[in-house]
């Protein structure tokens, strides 16, 4: 266990404060995955296929696709393609569901979208609702972004024996100049940089290191903030101690909650328990971020 002191400053308030930080390393297990990684996903009987596109500037990002009623979901691959197979009728409720169900497309900082899927006696009805005669969505889905999230870490690369300060800056901005996005974060720290997740993106199994304070153990309340098209900027600094993180490439993810749209609770349950609290499951929630990459190199590495 390592103790550190973080200095957090909200550019909006100009107030500076100090909190005692503790570190714990947790294993990260992705709740679902899409085993189909080819550019084109083949259709099979009783399966739904389609393609989901986000802002091209964000690069390939995975979208969670979830079918209500059946409570089954998957992730798009890097090309935006997905496939969901309906379970056999005998194992469905009542021996086979009948009706219209919404197929949701979810990323936390995009507008929630959905398509209508028709099912009769547990079998997909082709050419009904939003699917064609092959069970593919008639139209490509285009998700609309609501919040830009950018993180910068300075320095962006250190040796594993580095002993010095690390600065983190978070910039939030509404993607639509006519819309306001609401966020919340622990009001003890008066900023969304109270808890930082370091996600090792190179590890064979995703791992998370949490840099935070006693919020991980104590009850606390949230503060609310509104984000407009004018960028909101927060900055923090903490003392990096030798061997704080194993060698590797990390993405630094600040902890804050984006105001939820009317997302079905059963959909959110796919990401784990207590996703609105500062624990490892928070990182499971699909969110499009830019920046925040941080490298830890071997001792003596000058790159």
C-alpha positions as CSV (number, residue, x, y, z in Angstrom):
1,X,0.0,0.0,0.0
2,X,1.4,3.4,-1.0
3,X,0.4,6.7,0.4
4,X,0.6,9.9,-1.6
5,X,-0.7,13.5,-1.5
6,X,-2.6,15.0,-4.4
7,X,-3.1,18.7,-5.0
8,X,-6.3,19.3,-6.9
9,X,-7.4,22.6,-8.4
10,X,-10.6,23.3,-10.1
11,X,-10.0,26.1,-12.7
12,X,-13.5,27.2,-12.3
13,X,-13.2,27.9,-8.5
14,X,-9.5,28.5,-8.2
15,X,-9.5,26.6,-4.9
16,X,-6.6,24.4,-4.0
17,X,-7.0,21.5,-1.6
18,X,-5.2,18.4,-0.4
19,X,-6.4,14.8,0.0
20,X,-4.6,11.7,1.3
21,X,-4.5,9.0,-1.4
22,X,-4.2,5.3,-1.3
23,X,-3.5,2.9,-4.0
24,X,-4.8,-0.6,-4.8
25,X,-4.4,-2.8,-7.8
26,X,-7.5,-4.7,-9.0
27,X,-8.1,-7.2,-11.7
28,X,-10.4,-6.0,-14.5
29,X,-12.7,-8.4,-16.2
30,X,-14.7,-7.2,-19.2
31,X,-18.3,-8.1,-18.7
32,X,-19.1,-9.2,-22.3
33,X,-17.2,-9.5,-25.5
34,X,-17.9,-9.9,-29.2
35,X,-16.1,-13.0,-30.6
36,X,-16.6,-11.9,-34.2
37,X,-13.7,-9.6,-35.1
38,X,-13.9,-9.8,-38.9
39,X,-14.9,-6.8,-40.9
40,X,-18.0,-8.6,-42.0
41,X,-20.1,-10.7,-39.6
42,X,-21.9,-13.5,-41.2
43,X,-25.6,-13.9,-40.6
44,X,-27.0,-17.2,-39.3
45,X,-30.7,-18.2,-38.7
46,X,-32.3,-16.3,-35.8
47,X,-29.5,-13.8,-35.4
48,X,-29.5,-10.0,-35.6
49,X,-26.6,-8.3,-37.3
50,X,-25.7,-4.7,-38.1
51,X,-23.2,-1.9,-37.9
52,X,-22.9,1.1,-35.5
53,X,-20.8,4.2,-36.3
54,X,-19.6,6.9,-33.9
55,X,-17.8,10.1,-34.7
56,X,-15.1,9.2,-37.1
57,X,-12.6,11.5,-35.4
58,X,-12.7,9.3,-32.3
59,X,-11.4,6.3,-34.1
60,X,-12.7,2.8,-33.6
61,X,-14.6,2.4,-30.3
62,X,-16.7,-0.5,-29.0
63,X,-20.4,0.0,-28.5
64,X,-22.5,-2.1,-26.2
65,X,-25.5,-3.6,-28.0
66,X,-28.3,-5.0,-25.8
67,X,-31.7,-6.6,-26.5
68,X,-34.4,-6.0,-23.9
69,X,-36.7,-8.9,-22.9
70,X,-34.0,-11.4,-23.6
71,X,-31.3,-9.5,-21.6
72,X,-28.6,-10.5,-23.9
73,X,-25.8,-8.2,-25.2
74,X,-22.6,-8.0,-27.1
75,X,-19.9,-5.5,-28.2
76,X,-19.3,-4.2,-31.7
77,X,-16.0,-5.0,-33.1
78,X,-13.4,-2.4,-34.3
79,X,-15.3,-2.0,-37.6
80,X,-18.6,-1.4,-35.8
81,X,-20.2,-4.7,-36.7
82,X,-22.1,-6.8,-34.3
83,X,-24.1,-10.1,-34.1
84,X,-26.6,-11.2,-31.5
85,X,-28.1,-14.8,-31.6
86,X,-31.5,-15.3,-30.0
87,X,-31.4,-18.2,-27.5
88,X,-33.5,-21.3,-28.5
89,X,-37.2,-20.9,-27.9
90,X,-37.5,-23.6,-25.2
91,X,-35.1,-21.7,-22.8
92,X,-36.8,-18.4,-23.3
93,X,-39.5,-17.2,-20.8
94,X,-42.8,-19.0,-21.5
95,X,-41.1,-21.3,-24.0
96,X,-40.7,-18.5,-26.6
97,X,-41.2,-14.7,-26.4
98,X,-43.6,-12.8,-28.7
99,X,-43.7,-9.1,-29.3
100,X,-41.6,-6.1,-30.2
101,X,-38.4,-5.4,-28.3
102,X,-35.9,-2.6,-28.3
103,X,-32.3,-3.3,-29.3
104,X,-30.2,-0.6,-27.5
105,X,-26.9,0.9,-28.6
106,X,-25.0,2.3,-25.6
107,X,-22.0,4.5,-25.0
108,X,-22.2,6.7,-21.9
109,X,-21.2,10.0,-23.6
110,X,-23.4,9.4,-26.6
111,X,-27.2,9.7,-27.0
112,X,-28.8,6.4,-26.4
113,X,-30.3,4.9,-29.6
114,X,-32.4,1.8,-30.3
115,X,-34.0,-0.3,-33.0
116,X,-37.2,-2.3,-33.0
117,X,-36.9,-6.1,-33.2
118,X,-40.0,-8.3,-33.7
119,X,-40.1,-11.8,-32.4
120,X,-42.8,-14.5,-32.6
121,X,-42.7,-17.6,-30.5
122,X,-39.1,-17.0,-29.8
123,X,-38.1,-16.7,-33.5
124,X,-36.9,-13.5,-35.2
125,X,-39.4,-12.1,-37.6
126,X,-37.6,-11.1,-40.8
127,X,-38.7,-8.0,-42.6
128,X,-40.5,-6.7,-39.5
129,X,-39.5,-3.7,-37.4
130,X,-36.0,-2.4,-38.2
131,X,-34.5,-5.6,-39.7
132,X,-34.6,-6.8,-43.3
133,X,-35.3,-10.2,-44.7
134,X,-31.9,-11.5,-43.5
135,X,-32.2,-10.2,-40.0
136,X,-29.8,-7.4,-40.6
137,X,-30.6,-3.8,-39.5
138,X,-32.0,-2.0,-42.5
139,X,-29.9,1.1,-41.8
140,X,-26.5,1.7,-40.2
141,X,-26.8,3.3,-36.7
142,X,-25.0,6.6,-36.2
143,X,-24.6,7.5,-32.6
144,X,-24.5,11.2,-31.6
145,X,-21.9,12.4,-29.2
146,X,-23.0,14.5,-26.2
147,X,-19.7,15.0,-24.3
148,X,-16.1,15.4,-25.3
149,X,-13.7,14.0,-22.7
150,X,-10.0,14.7,-23.0
151,X,-7.2,13.9,-20.5
152,X,-3.6,15.0,-20.6
153,X,-0.8,13.6,-18.4
154,X,2.5,15.5,-18.0
155,X,5.1,14.0,-18.3
156,X,3.5,11.3,-20.5
157,X,6.4,8.9,-19.9
158,X,8.5,8.1,-16.9
159,X,10.9,5.4,-15.8
160,X,9.7,2.9,-13.3
161,X,12.0,4.3,-10.6
162,X,10.8,7.9,-11.2
163,X,10.3,9.9,-8.0
164,X,8.5,13.2,-8.8
165,X,5.3,15.0,-9.6
166,X,2.8,13.9,-12.3
167,X,0.2,16.4,-13.6
168,X,-3.2,15.4,-14.9
169,X,-5.5,17.8,-16.7
170,X,-9.2,17.0,-17.6
171,X,-11.1,18.9,-20.2
172,X,-14.9,18.4,-20.6
173,X,-17.0,20.1,-23.2
174,X,-20.5,19.6,-24.5
175,X,-20.5,18.3,-28.1
176,X,-23.5,20.4,-29.0
177,X,-23.4,24.2,-28.3
178,X,-27.2,24.1,-27.7
179,X,-27.0,21.3,-25.1
180,X,-25.8,21.1,-21.5
181,X,-24.5,17.9,-20.1
182,X,-24.6,17.2,-16.3
183,X,-22.0,15.3,-14.4
184,X,-21.5,14.4,-10.7
185,X,-18.4,13.6,-8.7
186,X,-17.5,13.3,-5.0
187,X,-17.9,16.8,-3.4
188,X,-15.2,16.1,-0.9
189,X,-12.7,16.8,-3.6
190,X,-14.7,19.4,-5.5
191,X,-13.5,18.0,-8.7
192,X,-13.7,14.9,-11.0
193,X,-10.0,14.1,-10.4
194,X,-10.4,12.8,-6.8
195,X,-10.1,9.2,-8.0
196,X,-7.9,8.2,-11.0
197,X,-8.0,4.8,-12.7
198,X,-4.8,3.6,-14.4
199,X,-5.8,1.0,-17.0
200,X,-3.0,-1.1,-18.3
201,X,-3.9,-1.4,-22.0
202,X,-1.0,-3.8,-22.7
203,X,-1.6,-6.4,-20.1
204,X,-2.7,-9.8,-21.2
205,X,-5.6,-9.4,-18.8
206,X,-6.7,-5.9,-18.2
207,X,-5.6,-4.5,-14.9
208,X,-6.6,-1.4,-13.0
209,X,-4.7,0.6,-10.4
210,X,-6.8,3.0,-8.5
211,X,-5.4,6.3,-7.1
212,X,-7.9,7.7,-4.7
213,X,-8.6,8.6,-1.1
214,X,-10.9,7.3,1.7
215,X,-13.8,7.6,-0.7
216,X,-13.1,4.0,-1.5
217,X,-14.2,3.1,2.0
218,X,-16.4,5.8,3.3
219,X,-19.8,7.0,2.5
220,X,-19.9,10.3,0.6
221,X,-22.2,12.7,-1.3
222,X,-21.9,13.9,-4.8
223,X,-21.5,17.4,-6.2
224,X,-23.2,18.3,-9.5
225,X,-21.8,20.4,-12.3
226,X,-23.1,21.4,-15.8
227,X,-20.9,21.2,-18.9
228,X,-21.6,23.6,-21.8
229,X,-19.8,24.1,-25.1
230,X,-17.3,26.3,-23.2
231,X,-14.6,23.9,-22.0
232,X,-14.4,23.1,-18.3
233,X,-10.9,22.4,-17.1
234,X,-9.6,20.7,-14.0
235,X,-6.0,19.9,-13.1
236,X,-4.3,17.9,-10.4
237,X,-0.9,16.7,-9.4
238,X,0.4,13.8,-7.4
239,X,3.8,12.5,-6.3
240,X,4.8,9.4,-8.3
241,X,6.9,7.0,-6.2
242,X,9.3,4.4,-7.6
243,X,7.6,1.3,-8.8
244,X,4.1,2.8,-8.3
245,X,3.1,1.1,-11.6
246,X,4.5,-1.9,-13.4
247,X,6.1,-1.2,-16.8
248,X,3.5,-0.7,-19.6
249,X,1.2,1.7,-21.3
250,X,-1.8,3.1,-19.4
251,X,-4.8,5.2,-20.0
252,X,-5.6,7.5,-17.1
253,X,-9.4,7.6,-16.5
254,X,-10.9,10.2,-14.0
255,X,-13.9,9.2,-12.0
256,X,-17.1,11.2,-12.6
257,X,-20.6,10.2,-13.6
258,X,-22.3,11.5,-16.7
259,X,-26.0,12.3,-16.2
260,X,-27.8,9.1,-17.2
261,X,-30.4,9.1,-20.0
262,X,-33.3,6.7,-19.5
263,X,-31.0,3.6,-19.7
264,X,-32.7,0.4,-18.6
265,X,-31.2,-0.8,-15.3
266,X,-30.9,-4.3,-16.7
267,X,-28.6,-3.0,-19.4
268,X,-26.3,-1.2,-16.9
269,X,-26.1,-4.4,-14.8
270,X,-24.0,-5.9,-17.6
271,X,-21.1,-3.8,-16.5
272,X,-21.0,-5.0,-12.9
273,X,-22.2,-3.8,-9.5
274,X,-21.9,-0.3,-8.1
275,X,-20.8,1.3,-11.4
276,X,-21.5,4.8,-10.0
277,X,-19.0,4.3,-7.2
278,X,-15.2,4.5,-7.4
279,X,-14.5,0.8,-7.9
280,X,-13.0,-1.2,-10.8
281,X,-16.4,-1.8,-12.4
282,X,-16.7,1.9,-13.3
283,X,-14.1,1.4,-16.1
284,X,-16.3,-1.3,-17.7
285,X,-18.9,1.3,-18.7
286,X,-18.3,2.1,-22.4
287,X,-17.1,5.7,-22.7
288,X,-15.2,7.4,-25.5
289,X,-12.2,9.3,-24.3
290,X,-9.2,10.9,-25.9
291,X,-5.7,11.3,-24.5
292,X,-4.6,10.4,-21.0
293,X,-2.0,7.9,-22.1
294,X,0.9,7.3,-19.8
295,X,4.0,5.1,-20.3
296,X,6.1,3.5,-17.6
297,X,9.5,2.4,-19.0
298,X,12.3,0.3,-17.6
299,X,14.9,2.0,-15.5
300,X,17.5,3.6,-17.7
301,X,15.3,3.7,-20.8
302,X,15.7,7.1,-22.4
303,X,12.8,6.8,-24.8
